[in-house]
Amino acid sequence: MSLPQKPIVALLYDFDKTLCTTDMQDYAFIPSLGMTPGEFWHEANEFGRLNRMDGILAYMYTMLREAEQKNLPFTRQDLVEKGRNIVLFPGVRDWFGRINAFGRTQGVEVEHYIISSGLREIIEGSSISGEFKEIYASEFYYDGDGRPVWPKLTVNFTAKTQFVYRINKGVLDVSNDRDLNASMPDDSKRIPFTSMIYVGDGLSDVPCMKMMRAYGGQAIAVYQESNRPGVEDLMIKGRVDYIFPADYSEGTALDRTVKDIICRMTISDRLMEENMQQLRAIGCDVLPNQACLF
């Protein structure tokens, strides 16, 4: 694997209530069933509980069942179209271009990734789907007529961490487990954990947030007033580094802090490279984070 010409900073996002204002199914899919979000999610959660089923599989099955019972179309394209109704938080639409441009002024490339328990198909219908290098989200497998026949990928809360490792190693293809599990020196990994920022909104993001903090990355939680107490609790318990209102507009505290983190990561990379050059100059061949024993 060839290493990138410029250092990369990766921003990893949950989607529901992180970039958009509520669960993505709530905007168009659930209303098309003639149900309220509360009714649908109670049905899905109760079905999962009674059948001891993973919650993600339970909601995907409930989507299929309810659409079939009501004789409603349920195809990949139909789900993509329903993504057009997603409502984003303030500033999200131009966030990616602004952060990318700022990264270039610091000499780094910024990449954006989604790691979501929601549906990839609906995310692809959103106005920001083209901003991401990869979208990791639950997804159906479809037959030749575009009808779902089997879950292709499910992303539950703990499984999210798998995709952080994929981004770290640059093994983005979910079918490629061989390279994901292969041993790889730290200096060969495409994006170090120390160059990652994870942005989420709650308990479902805790495994990834804890992973970031354990390996030197940064974890940010965003909130609406309705979930502010829960996000503050994450801060109190040391599960996140920062919490902010879910406003991505230029000049907000979130915007300024992410830019400051990118600056710090850039300086750290330069200092590490300078350290390595000096070590090599005196005949000490080491990998990053290894001690030079004389």
Backbone as CSV, one residue per row, in Angstrom:
resi,resn,N_x,N_y,N_z,CA_x,CA_y,CA_z,C_x,C_y,C_z
1,MET,0.846,-1.190,0.000,0.000,0.000,0.000,0.886,1.246,0.000
2,SER,0.625,2.150,-0.929,1.410,3.380,-0.975,0.857,4.370,0.034
3,LEU,1.751,5.050,0.740,1.337,6.015,1.733,0.972,7.338,1.056
4,PRO,0.051,8.103,1.638,-0.363,9.370,1.036,0.771,10.378,1.016
5,GLN,0.695,11.297,0.068,1.729,12.325,-0.053,1.624,13.328,1.089
6,LYS,0.411,13.632,1.523,0.202,14.561,2.623,-0.377,13.811,3.809
7,PRO,-0.106,14.285,5.027,-0.787,13.698,6.186,-2.303,13.857,6.031
8,ILE,-3.043,12.919,6.582,-4.503,12.937,6.507,-5.074,13.069,7.903
9,VAL,-6.041,13.953,8.051,-6.865,14.014,9.251,-8.239,13.479,8.866
10,ALA,-8.751,12.515,9.648,-10.045,11.911,9.356,-11.076,12.359,10.382
11,LEU,-12.206,12.846,9.880,-13.355,13.112,10.740,-14.372,12.010,10.529
12,LEU,-14.749,11.338,11.613,-15.678,10.219,11.584,-16.965,10.672,12.264
13,TYR,-18.116,10.447,11.615,-19.370,10.941,12.149,-20.395,9.823,12.285
14,ASP,-21.130,9.847,13.384,-22.438,9.232,13.407,-23.322,10.104,12.498
15,PHE,-24.540,9.672,12.204,-25.374,10.478,11.310,-26.614,11.011,12.033
16,ASP,-27.480,10.088,12.504,-28.718,10.515,13.156,-28.431,11.317,14.411
17,LYS,-29.021,12.502,14.511,-28.892,13.403,15.654,-27.458,13.908,15.845
18,THR,-26.602,13.618,14.880,-25.250,14.174,14.863,-25.117,15.172,13.724
19,LEU,-25.492,14.755,12.525,-25.508,15.668,11.373,-26.929,16.096,11.012
20,CYS,-27.914,15.219,11.290,-29.314,15.568,11.039,-30.085,15.546,12.354
21,THR,-31.281,16.108,12.348,-31.952,16.474,13.591,-32.650,15.329,14.311
22,THR,-32.902,14.205,13.638,-33.563,13.071,14.279,-33.209,11.799,13.529
23,ASP,-33.803,10.664,13.892,-33.533,9.425,13.171,-33.964,9.574,11.719
24,MET,-33.121,9.099,10.806,-33.360,9.342,9.381,-34.664,8.744,8.873
25,GLN,-35.141,7.678,9.494,-36.402,7.068,9.068,-37.605,7.946,9.412
26,ASP,-37.417,8.862,10.371,-38.541,9.659,10.863,-39.028,10.695,9.852
27,TYR,-38.145,11.123,8.938,-38.500,12.235,8.047,-39.549,11.848,7.012
28,ALA,-39.383,10.715,6.357,-40.286,10.363,5.260,-40.748,8.914,5.308
29,PHE,-39.857,7.987,5.677,-40.248,6.581,5.623,-41.367,6.257,6.609
30,ILE,-41.197,6.591,7.870,-42.213,6.246,8.869,-43.536,6.964,8.586
31,PRO,-43.546,8.259,8.244,-44.825,8.876,7.870,-45.515,8.184,6.697
32,SER,-44.730,7.619,5.759,-45.341,6.919,4.618,-46.092,5.676,5.061
33,LEU,-45.757,5.148,6.231,-46.459,3.983,6.773,-47.752,4.371,7.491
34,GLY,-47.959,5.668,7.677,-49.097,6.119,8.463,-48.881,5.937,9.949
35,MET,-47.622,5.919,10.367,-47.260,5.734,11.768,-46.505,6.955,12.264
36,THR,-46.506,7.132,13.573,-45.641,8.135,14.173,-44.298,7.476,14.474
37,PRO,-43.225,8.273,14.594,-41.945,7.675,14.982,-42.039,6.870,16.276
38,GLY,-42.776,7.393,17.263,-42.918,6.667,18.519,-43.540,5.300,18.321
39,GLU,-44.576,5.222,17.483,-45.237,3.937,17.225,-44.305,2.967,16.522
40,PHE,-43.579,3.457,15.511,-42.706,2.564,14.753,-41.579,2.028,15.631
41,TRP,-40.914,2.915,16.368,-39.747,2.464,17.142,-40.168,1.578,18.311
42,HIS,-41.359,1.820,18.865,-41.866,0.902,19.898,-42.085,-0.478,19.284
43,GLU,-42.678,-0.506,18.106,-42.928,-1.786,17.418,-41.626,-2.517,17.133
44,ALA,-40.640,-1.803,16.601,-39.356,-2.424,16.259,-38.619,-2.905,17.503
45,ASN,-38.588,-2.082,18.534,-37.876,-2.459,19.752,-38.549,-3.625,20.457
46,GLU,-39.887,-3.643,20.473,-40.606,-4.741,21.108,-40.414,-6.040,20.333
47,PHE,-40.418,-5.944,19.015,-40.161,-7.131,18.187,-38.775,-7.691,18.476
48,GLY,-37.787,-6.818,18.567,-36.437,-7.267,18.873,-36.340,-7.898,20.248
49,ARG,-37.019,-7.287,21.233,-36.966,-7.828,22.589,-37.611,-9.212,22.668
50,LEU,-38.793,-9.353,22.075,-39.509,-10.620,22.146,-38.769,-11.744,21.442
51,ASN,-38.030,-11.401,20.397,-37.332,-12.417,19.608,-35.839,-12.471,19.900
52,ARG,-35.406,-11.731,20.913,-33.993,-11.689,21.295,-33.104,-11.436,20.069
53,MET,-33.483,-10.421,19.342,-32.839,-10.081,18.064,-32.026,-8.808,18.223
54,ASP,-30.906,-8.741,17.539,-30.134,-7.505,17.475,-31.040,-6.356,17.054
55,GLY,-30.904,-5.225,17.739,-31.804,-4.108,17.496,-31.772,-3.574,16.075
56,ILE,-30.621,-3.632,15.423,-30.530,-3.134,14.043,-31.288,-4.066,13.094
57,LEU,-31.092,-5.374,13.246,-31.845,-6.331,12.431,-33.341,-6.203,12.695
58,ALA,-33.707,-5.925,13.950,-35.126,-5.809,14.289,-35.769,-4.626,13.580
59,TYR,-35.088,-3.477,13.548,-35.730,-2.338,12.881,-35.743,-2.523,11.365
60,MET,-34.713,-3.164,10.803,-34.708,-3.401,9.361,-35.843,-4.352,8.974
61,TYR,-36.049,-5.402,9.767,-37.152,-6.327,9.499,-38.497,-5.616,9.647
62,THR,-38.627,-4.769,10.663,-39.885,-4.058,10.876,-40.178,-3.122,9.714
63,MET,-39.165,-2.492,9.147,-39.374,-1.670,7.961,-39.950,-2.498,6.820
64,LEU,-39.331,-3.650,6.578,-39.805,-4.528,5.503,-41.235,-4.990,5.751
65,ARG,-41.501,-5.458,6.957,-42.812,-6.022,7.284,-43.916,-4.985,7.175
66,GLU,-43.685,-3.796,7.734,-44.718,-2.766,7.706,-45.003,-2.297,6.280
67,ALA,-43.954,-2.152,5.479,-44.170,-1.736,4.091,-44.940,-2.801,3.326
68,GLU,-44.611,-4.074,3.556,-45.309,-5.165,2.862,-46.768,-5.240,3.281
69,GLN,-47.038,-5.110,4.578,-48.415,-5.193,5.064,-49.281,-4.065,4.523
70,LYS,-48.668,-2.935,4.239,-49.423,-1.776,3.750,-49.334,-1.632,2.232
71,ASN,-48.738,-2.650,1.584,-48.607,-2.656,0.116,-47.925,-1.396,-0.407
72,LEU,-46.884,-0.978,0.278,-46.138,0.209,-0.126,-44.870,-0.202,-0.861
73,PRO,-44.423,0.607,-1.808,-43.165,0.281,-2.504,-41.997,0.301,-1.525
74,PHE,-41.096,-0.644,-1.686,-39.915,-0.701,-0.828,-38.762,-1.181,-1.693
75,THR,-38.104,-0.245,-2.339,-36.960,-0.560,-3.189,-35.799,0.328,-2.769
76,ARG,-34.645,0.001,-3.303,-33.472,0.817,-2.978,-33.685,2.266,-3.388
77,GLN,-34.186,2.467,-4.592,-34.381,3.819,-5.087,-35.412,4.569,-4.258
78,ASP,-36.435,3.856,-3.793,-37.455,4.490,-2.961,-36.844,4.998,-1.654
79,LEU,-35.956,4.204,-1.058,-35.304,4.632,0.174,-34.368,5.820,-0.067
80,VAL,-33.635,5.772,-1.199,-32.759,6.901,-1.543,-33.587,8.175,-1.671
81,GLU,-34.731,8.089,-2.337,-35.589,9.264,-2.510,-36.064,9.808,-1.173
82,LYS,-36.320,8.924,-0.230,-36.779,9.381,1.085,-35.666,10.131,1.828
83,GLY,-34.422,9.891,1.444,-33.326,10.629,2.044,-33.284,12.089,1.658
84,ARG,-34.020,12.455,0.610,-34.034,13.864,0.189,-34.685,14.749,1.254
85,ASN,-35.460,14.140,2.155,-36.202,14.907,3.155,-35.426,15.149,4.442
86,ILE,-34.211,14.640,4.523,-33.417,14.793,5.743,-33.144,16.272,6.035
87,VAL,-33.321,16.651,7.288,-33.064,18.026,7.731,-31.739,18.047,8.484
88,LEU,-30.797,18.826,7.998,-29.464,18.902,8.587,-29.395,20.003,9.639
89,PHE,-28.454,19.851,10.557,-28.221,20.896,11.536,-27.630,22.144,10.848
90,PRO,-27.730,23.297,11.485,-27.156,24.522,10.895,-25.678,24.348,10.580
91,GLY,-25.302,24.822,9.395,-23.898,24.829,9.002,-23.378,23.543,8.405
92,VAL,-24.156,22.454,8.478,-23.645,21.161,8.004,-23.389,21.172,6.506
93,ARG,-24.269,21.819,5.750,-24.168,21.730,4.291,-22.832,22.243,3.761
94,ASP,-22.308,23.315,4.339,-21.027,23.847,3.843,-19.863,23.533,4.781
95,TRP,-20.103,22.758,5.810,-19.070,22.379,6.780,-17.885,21.686,6.118
96,PHE,-18.168,20.746,5.249,-17.116,19.891,4.695,-16.158,20.697,3.822
97,GLY,-16.702,21.544,2.981,-15.848,22.383,2.148,-14.990,23.313,2.972
98,ARG,-15.572,23.896,4.030,-14.808,24.812,4.885,-13.676,24.096,5.609
99,ILE,-13.985,22.911,6.162,-12.966,22.178,6.913,-11.886,21.643,5.974
100,ASN,-12.282,21.197,4.794,-11.292,20.741,3.813,-10.336,21.865,3.436
101,ALA,-10.899,23.042,3.187,-10.067,24.184,2.809,-9.139,24.574,3.947
102,PHE,-9.626,24.560,5.172,-8.775,24.883,6.312,-7.638,23.867,6.435
103,GLY,-7.961,22.586,6.260,-6.921,21.560,6.331,-5.810,21.820,5.326
104,ARG,-6.189,22.224,4.122,-5.165,22.479,3.095,-4.251,23.621,3.499
105,THR,-4.788,24.614,4.215,-3.915,25.702,4.671,-2.903,25.215,5.707
106,GLN,-3.214,24.084,6.343,-2.313,23.513,7.341,-1.423,22.408,6.769
107,GLY,-1.564,22.148,5.484,-0.730,21.133,4.841,-1.219,19.712,5.016
108,VAL,-2.516,19.542,5.342,-3.073,18.195,5.487,-4.320,18.050,4.621
109,GLU,-4.608,16.814,4.254,-5.867,16.499,3.601,-6.859,16.049,4.665
110,VAL,-8.082,16.538,4.579,-9.133,16.121,5.506,-10.082,15.178,4.775
111,GLU,-10.357,14.036,5.383,-11.314,13.073,4.846,-12.451,12.900,5.841
112,HIS,-13.641,12.638,5.301,-14.834,12.504,6.129,-15.439,11.119,5.911
113,TYR,-15.879,10.493,7.001,-16.459,9.153,6.972,-17.722,9.116,7.828
114,ILE,-18.693,8.322,7.392,-19.877,8.051,8.198,-19.754,6.658,8.796
115,ILE,-20.073,6.534,10.091,-20.218,5.229,10.745,-21.548,5.276,11.484
116,SER,-22.588,4.674,10.886,-23.957,4.869,11.358,-24.725,3.561,11.437
117,SER,-25.597,3.473,12.426,-26.519,2.340,12.509,-27.751,2.550,11.641
118,GLY,-27.865,3.731,11.041,-28.962,3.988,10.121,-28.749,3.295,8.794
119,LEU,-29.546,3.649,7.796,-29.496,2.983,6.491,-28.661,3.769,5.494
120,ARG,-27.729,3.077,4.862,-26.889,3.701,3.835,-27.747,4.279,2.714
121,GLU,-28.792,3.553,2.337,-29.620,3.988,1.215,-30.223,5.367,1.477
122,ILE,-30.726,5.589,2.691,-31.322,6.880,3.018,-30.239,7.964,3.082
123,ILE,-29.099,7.627,3.652,-27.996,8.599,3.708,-27.595,9.018,2.299
124,GLU,-27.573,8.064,1.367,-27.178,8.381,-0.011,-28.128,9.362,-0.671
125,GLY,-29.355,9.444,-0.172,-30.302,10.410,-0.721,-30.147,11.803,-0.160
126,SER,-29.348,11.957,0.889,-29.183,13.270,1.512,-28.321,14.179,0.644
127,SER,-28.403,15.465,0.906,-27.685,16.445,0.085,-26.177,16.427,0.333
128,ILE,-25.716,15.709,1.362,-24.282,15.713,1.692,-23.620,14.364,1.424
129,SER,-24.313,13.433,0.788,-23.768,12.076,0.635,-22.448,12.062,-0.132
130,GLY,-22.252,12.998,-1.031,-21.027,13.029,-1.821,-19.812,13.562,-1.086
131,GLU,-19.991,13.996,0.159,-18.881,14.574,0.916,-18.002,13.528,1.595
132,PHE,-18.442,12.269,1.600,-17.766,11.260,2.404,-16.929,10.314,1.555
133,LYS,-15.749,10.010,2.059,-14.898,9.038,1.365,-15.527,7.653,1.428
134,GLU,-16.170,7.347,2.550,-16.891,6.084,2.661,-18.048,6.268,3.635
135,ILE,-19.146,5.577,3.341,-20.303,5.552,4.229,-20.442,4.142,4.758
136,TYR,-20.206,3.963,6.050,-20.436,2.674,6.689,-21.764,2.763,7.437
137,ALA,-22.740,2.037,6.957,-24.064,2.060,7.576,-24.770,0.754,7.236
138,SER,-25.839,0.474,7.962,-26.614,-0.726,7.682,-27.203,-0.628,6.276
139,GLU,-27.387,-1.787,5.653,-27.780,-1.783,4.233,-28.428,-3.113,3.882
140,PHE,-29.394,-3.062,2.967,-30.016,-4.276,2.441,-29.279,-4.754,1.189
141,TYR,-29.377,-6.060,0.923,-28.987,-6.612,-0.375,-30.255,-6.700,-1.217
142,TYR,-30.161,-6.280,-2.481,-31.342,-6.164,-3.335,-31.256,-7.132,-4.510
143,ASP,-32.422,-7.609,-4.955,-32.460,-8.466,-6.136,-32.412,-7.610,-7.401
144,GLY,-32.548,-8.254,-8.548,-32.438,-7.545,-9.821,-33.497,-6.487,-10.037
145,ASP,-34.605,-6.580,-9.307,-35.675,-5.590,-9.418,-35.566,-4.498,-8.353
146,GLY,-34.471,-4.534,-7.604,-34.262,-3.505,-6.595,-35.008,-3.746,-5.301
147,ARG,-35.510,-4.965,-5.085,-36.227,-5.282,-3.858,-35.278,-5.902,-2.828
148,PRO,-35.390,-5.509,-1.568,-34.490,-6.054,-0.543,-34.812,-7.509,-0.248
149,VAL,-33.771,-8.336,-0.170,-33.983,-9.757,0.102,-33.189,-10.240,1.313
150,TRP,-32.227,-9.440,1.798,-31.389,-9.879,2.913,-30.592,-8.691,3.428
151,PRO,-30.282,-8.664,4.736,-29.381,-7.599,5.219,-27.979,-7.804,4.642
152,LYS,-27.474,-6.773,4.008,-26.123,-6.826,3.443,-25.075,-6.466,4.492
153,LEU,-25.409,-5.506,5.347,-24.503,-5.062,6.391,-25.342,-4.496,7.525
154,THR,-24.990,-4.857,8.753,-25.622,-4.235,9.917,-24.526,-3.628,10.777
155,VAL,-24.781,-2.426,11.245,-23.788,-1.693,12.036,-24.412,-1.388,13.396
156,ASN,-24.186,-2.284,14.356,-24.673,-1.973,15.699,-23.610,-1.186,16.457
157,PHE,-23.903,-0.887,17.715,-23.094,0.097,18.422,-21.652,-0.362,18.610
158,THR,-21.468,-1.625,18.994,-20.098,-2.098,19.207,-19.400,-2.407,17.893
159,ALA,-20.158,-2.804,16.862,-19.548,-3.101,15.559,-18.961,-1.854,14.917
160,LYS,-19.379,-0.686,15.357,-18.846,0.551,14.782,-17.323,0.617,14.861
161,THR,-16.754,0.030,15.919,-15.311,0.137,16.095,-14.543,-0.574,14.983
162,GLN,-15.165,-1.614,14.372,-14.497,-2.303,13.258,-14.129,-1.322,12.150
163,PHE,-15.020,-0.376,11.916,-14.826,0.532,10.788,-13.771,1.594,11.107
164,VAL,-13.596,1.890,12.388,-12.488,2.769,12.769,-11.160,2.097,12.405
165,TYR,-11.052,0.793,12.670,-9.838,0.061,12.301,-9.651,0.051,10.785
166,ARG,-10.733,-0.098,10.041,-10.620,-0.094,8.571,-10.066,1.238,8.076
167,ILE,-10.562,2.314,8.645,-10.088,3.639,8.247,-8.627,3.807,8.648
168,ASN,-8.274,3.335,9.820,-6.895,3.393,10.304,-5.936,2.705,9.335
169,LYS,-6.306,1.508,8.873,-5.418,0.735,8.006,-5.594,1.058,6.519
170,GLY,-6.664,1.751,6.167,-6.928,2.004,4.749,-7.548,0.819,4.049
171,VAL,-8.129,-0.113,4.807,-8.795,-1.290,4.236,-10.296,-1.001,4.264
172,LEU,-10.783,-0.269,3.275,-12.140,0.261,3.330,-13.197,-0.718,2.844
173,ASP,-12.809,-1.730,2.084,-13.749,-2.709,1.542,-14.210,-3.636,2.666
174,VAL,-15.519,-3.644,2.978,-16.012,-4.443,4.105,-15.900,-5.940,3.862
175,SER,-15.701,-6.360,2.634,-15.535,-7.783,2.346,-14.096,-8.247,2.523
176,ASN,-13.177,-7.315,2.771,-11.761,-7.645,2.878,-11.362,-7.756,4.349
177,ASP,-11.602,-8.916,4.931,-11.205,-9.142,6.317,-9.749,-9.594,6.429
178,ARG,-9.223,-10.188,5.377,-7.854,-10.701,5.424,-6.873,-9.567,5.694
179,ASP,-6.949,-8.504,4.913,-6.024,-7.389,5.113,-6.333,-6.624,6.393
180,LEU,-7.611,-6.584,6.779,-7.963,-5.893,8.016,-7.298,-6.552,9.217
181,ASN,-7.255,-7.875,9.214,-6.722,-8.612,10.362,-5.223,-8.884,10.265
182,ALA,-4.625,-8.549,9.121,-3.189,-8.783,8.962,-2.386,-7.821,9.827
183,SER,-1.235,-8.291,10.289,-0.353,-7.433,11.065,0.203,-6.324,10.180
184,MET,0.246,-5.112,10.715,0.729,-3.964,9.940,1.492,-3.029,10.869
185,PRO,2.738,-2.680,10.540,3.481,-1.735,11.383,2.741,-0.410,11.504
186,ASP,2.863,0.225,12.652,2.146,1.480,12.873,2.463,2.533,11.826
187,ASP,3.728,2.580,11.357,4.087,3.623,10.408,3.595,3.325,8.999
188,SER,2.957,2.163,8.788,2.389,1.843,7.485,0.879,2.078,7.438
189,LYS,0.297,2.374,8.574,-1.149,2.576,8.619,-1.508,3.925,8.003
190,ARG,-2.566,3.919,7.210,-2.868,5.075,6.377,-3.205,6.318,7.206
191,ILE,-4.029,6.152,8.251,-4.400,7.290,9.093,-4.226,6.880,10.549
192,PRO,-3.246,7.425,11.248,-3.067,7.079,12.661,-4.293,7.471,13.480
193,PHE,-4.537,6.746,14.562,-5.627,7.116,15.458,-5.447,8.534,15.980
194,THR,-4.213,8.952,16.136,-3.934,10.297,16.638,-4.333,11.389,15.653
195,SER,-4.705,10.996,14.432,-5.162,11.959,13.425,-6.647,11.792,13.130
196,MET,-7.395,11.249,14.100,-8.829,11.030,13.930,-9.633,11.847,14.928
197,ILE,-10.773,12.324,14.473,-11.745,13.019,15.324,-13.086,12.319,15.128
198,TYR,-13.684,11.835,16.202,-15.003,11.196,16.108,-16.052,12.158,16.647
199,VAL,-17.147,12.312,15.885,-18.235,13.209,16.280,-19.513,12.384,16.386
200,GLY,-20.115,12.365,17.572,-21.349,11.623,17.792,-22.282,12.403,18.693
201,ASP,-23.332,11.712,19.183,-24.324,12.431,19.982,-24.781,11.709,21.237
202,GLY,-24.334,10.456,21.465,-24.883,9.792,22.637,-24.282,8.443,22.925
203,LEU,-25.022,7.640,23.694,-24.512,6.368,24.184,-24.132,5.410,23.074
204,SER,-24.828,5.456,21.944,-24.502,4.538,20.849,-23.113,4.803,20.278
205,ASP,-22.554,5.961,20.586,-21.225,6.320,20.072,-20.106,6.056,21.077
206,VAL,-20.462,5.623,22.269,-19.463,5.481,23.333,-18.321,4.540,22.964
207,PRO,-18.583,3.351,22.347,-17.442,2.496,21.993,-16.407,3.202,21.119
208,CYS,-16.867,3.947,20.122,-15.928,4.672,19.250,-15.269,5.831,19.992
209,MET,-16.036,6.504,20.834,-15.468,7.615,21.587,-14.380,7.137,22.540
210,LYS,-14.649,6.029,23.234,-13.651,5.476,24.140,-12.409,5.025,23.373
211,MET,-12.622,4.484,22.198,-11.506,4.047,21.349,-10.639,5.234,20.962
212,MET,-11.276,6.333,20.573,-10.527,7.533,20.221,-9.659,7.981,21.397
213,ARG,-10.266,8.064,22.556,-9.539,8.577,23.721,-8.416,7.633,24.147
214,ALA,-8.631,6.331,23.969,-7.606,5.363,24.365,-6.393,5.412,23.452
215,TYR,-6.615,5.709,22.149,-5.536,5.636,21.170,-5.017,7.002,20.730
216,GLY,-5.447,8.071,21.392,-4.862,9.377,21.112,-5.631,10.239,20.137
217,GLY,-6.805,9.781,19.699,-7.658,10.626,18.870,-8.504,11.545,19.733
218,GLN,-9.485,12.201,19.116,-10.353,13.131,19.826,-11.800,12.707,19.664
219,ALA,-12.596,12.877,20.724,-14.016,12.532,20.698,-14.841,13.763,21.048
220,ILE,-15.808,14.068,20.189,-16.681,15.224,20.377,-18.124,14.747,20.380
221,ALA,-18.923,15.238,21.318,-20.362,14.965,21.332,-21.110,16.266,21.074
222,VAL,-22.091,16.201,20.172,-22.940,17.356,19.898,-24.327,17.094,20.468
223,TYR,-25.054,18.161,20.755,-26.344,17.971,21.407,-27.371,18.993,20.938
224,GLN,-28.634,18.585,21.029,-29.781,19.475,21.026,-30.205,19.620,22.494
225,GLU,-31.035,20.595,22.783,-31.433,20.801,24.175,-32.072,19.546,24.764
226,SER,-32.769,18.766,23.931,-33.468,17.578,24.431,-32.522,16.508,24.951
227,ASN,-31.309,16.436,24.401,-30.371,15.407,24.877,-29.139,16.000,25.542
228,ARG,-29.226,17.277,25.909,-28.075,17.913,26.548,-27.665,17.226,27.847
229,PRO,-28.611,16.852,28.740,-28.179,16.208,29.992,-27.384,14.916,29.756
230,GLY,-27.811,14.113,28.778,-27.091,12.874,28.488,-25.691,13.126,27.970
231,VAL,-25.528,14.148,27.139,-24.212,14.484,26.597,-23.318,15.061,27.697
232,GLU,-23.896,15.875,28.565,-23.112,16.390,29.691,-22.633,15.245,30.578
233,ASP,-23.459,14.215,30.725,-23.058,13.051,31.517,-21.865,12.339,30.881
234,LEU,-21.823,12.289,29.539,-20.667,11.697,28.857,-19.392,12.467,29.199
235,MET,-19.513,13.778,29.269,-18.355,14.617,29.604,-17.924,14.378,31.051
236,ILE,-18.888,14.330,31.948,-18.580,14.127,33.365,-17.876,12.798,33.581
237,LYS,-18.295,11.773,32.838,-17.735,10.432,33.001,-16.477,10.204,32.171
238,GLY,-15.985,11.243,31.526,-14.724,11.147,30.796,-14.802,10.339,29.525
239,ARG,-15.983,10.303,28.901,-16.118,9.520,27.677,-15.898,10.350,26.423
240,VAL,-15.917,11.653,26.546,-15.659,12.544,25.414,-14.685,13.631,25.845
241,ASP,-14.054,14.250,24.850,-13.137,15.362,25.124,-13.859,16.704,25.152
242,TYR,-14.880,16.856,24.285,-15.580,18.134,24.164,-17.064,17.883,23.888
243,ILE,-17.909,18.815,24.317,-19.325,18.797,23.953,-19.714,20.181,23.443
244,PHE,-20.590,20.201,22.416,-21.011,21.463,21.807,-22.455,21.355,21.319
245,PRO,-23.159,22.477,21.236,-24.445,22.468,20.534,-24.234,22.015,19.085
246,ALA,-25.234,21.372,18.527,-25.118,20.826,17.171,-25.292,21.932,16.131
247,ASP,-24.340,22.841,16.112,-24.321,23.946,15.159,-22.930,23.975,14.516
248,TYR,-22.894,23.646,13.231,-21.632,23.519,12.504,-21.265,24.798,11.748
249,SER,-21.956,25.871,12.016,-21.733,27.116,11.282,-20.334,27.664,11.540
250,GLU,-19.859,28.431,10.588,-18.536,29.034,10.722,-18.501,29.953,11.932
251,GLY,-17.432,29.835,12.724,-17.258,30.695,13.883,-17.863,30.168,15.165
252,THR,-18.632,29.078,15.114,-19.170,28.498,16.342,-18.051,27.829,17.138
253,ALA,-18.356,27.493,18.382,-17.359,26.830,19.227,-16.939,25.499,18.615
254,LEU,-17.885,24.774,18.020,-17.550,23.502,17.377,-16.595,23.723,16.217
255,ASP,-16.898,24.690,15.377,-16.058,25.000,14.215,-14.644,25.398,14.652
256,ARG,-14.551,26.268,15.629,-13.235,26.740,16.080,-12.422,25.602,16.702
257,THR,-13.090,24.775,17.490,-12.358,23.712,18.184,-11.851,22.654,17.222
258,VAL,-12.663,22.269,16.255,-12.200,21.285,15.271,-10.996,21.833,14.514
259,LYS,-11.028,23.089,14.154,-9.880,23.688,13.466,-8.656,23.713,14.378
260,ASP,-8.852,24.015,15.653,-7.723,23.996,16.598,-7.148,22.587,16.729
261,ILE,-8.015,21.579,16.756,-7.541,20.196,16.851,-6.727,19.831,15.621
262,ILE,-7.203,20.245,14.450,-6.456,19.972,13.215,-5.083,20.634,13.282
263,CYS,-5.029,21.881,13.762,-3.731,22.560,13.908,-2.814,21.771,14.836
264,ARG,-3.344,21.333,15.959,-2.533,20.584,16.919,-2.052,19.274,16.324
265,MET,-2.935,18.573,15.605,-2.533,17.319,14.969,-1.438,17.563,13.942
266,THR,-1.556,18.655,13.206,-0.553,18.983,12.194,0.803,19.258,12.842
267,ILE,0.798,20.009,13.923,2.050,20.300,14.641,2.647,19.019,15.200
268,SER,1.809,18.154,15.760,2.301,16.890,16.318,2.950,16.032,15.243
269,ASP,2.335,16.002,14.061,2.910,15.226,12.951,4.272,15.781,12.558
270,ARG,4.382,17.114,12.501,5.656,17.715,12.110,6.728,17.432,13.157
271,LEU,6.358,17.526,14.428,7.320,17.256,15.490,7.758,15.793,15.476
272,MET,6.820,14.883,15.215,7.168,13.470,15.138,8.121,13.210,13.983
273,GLU,7.847,13.812,12.839,8.721,13.614,11.684,10.117,14.176,11.954
274,GLU,10.185,15.336,12.589,11.485,15.923,12.942,12.239,15.011,13.900
275,ASN,11.522,14.456,14.883,12.131,13.530,15.829,12.682,12.305,15.121
276,MET,11.913,11.764,14.179,12.344,10.570,13.457,13.568,10.863,12.593
277,GLN,13.580,12.020,11.964,14.731,12.378,11.129,15.998,12.483,11.967
278,GLN,15.883,13.064,13.152,17.051,13.196,14.008,17.522,11.846,14.529
279,LEU,16.576,10.970,14.876,16.943,9.634,15.333,17.671,8.856,14.235
280,ARG,17.157,8.970,13.013,17.811,8.271,11.894,19.207,8.848,11.650
281,ALA,19.318,10.160,11.819,20.609,10.810,11.558,21.700,10.326,12.503
282,ILE,21.288,9.902,13.703,22.296,9.399,14.643,22.334,7.882,14.665
283,GLY,21.716,7.264,13.659,21.824,5.823,13.489,20.862,4.995,14.293
284,CYS,19.729,5.569,14.695,18.729,4.819,15.467,17.505,4.619,14.592
285,ASP,17.301,3.383,14.133,16.140,3.079,13.286,15.013,2.607,14.190
286,VAL,13.971,3.424,14.289,12.838,3.068,15.146,11.542,3.348,14.403
287,LEU,10.479,2.740,14.885,9.140,3.057,14.425,8.550,4.101,15.359
288,PRO,7.582,4.855,14.905,6.939,5.811,15.820,6.436,5.097,17.059
289,ASN,6.539,5.771,18.198,6.072,5.280,19.498,6.952,4.168,20.050
290,GLN,8.077,3.841,19.402,9.011,2.874,19.981,10.167,3.627,20.622
291,ALA,10.670,3.097,21.694,11.825,3.729,22.344,13.099,3.325,21.640
292,CYS,14.053,4.218,21.637,15.379,3.906,21.074,16.277,3.459,22.220
293,LEU,16.640,2.203,22.202,17.443,1.645,23.284,18.898,1.639,22.893
294,PHE,19.730,2.290,23.700,21.165,2.344,23.403,21.893,1.363,24.286
